[in-house]
């Protein structure tokens, strides 16, 4: 049972109840996100825009085809999907290998 709880926790999301304090920009995915400034570790690829120039920066980034997002975890979701796919593939290959060994014995 414990083997299934941890992956389920990775796949679920929890709502954050916080005030919006800062504009974050991700140059990898070309997305903008309004985030809580207390999140010091940051998200993968996200950088803060300096205080007081939000309006100018939003106009500049939208002119460069950046989009506003409500889900800033695109890179993390892709990484989790790749890891889970790799683990599943490894499990399937290992299981087939064990099945083939048992057939030859």
Secondary structure, DSSP 8 states (H G I E B T S, - for coil): -HHHHHHHHHH----------EEEEETTTTEEEEE-TT--S--TTEEE--TT-HHHHHHHHHHTT-EE-S---HHHHHHHHHHHHHHHHHHHHHHHHHHHHHHH-
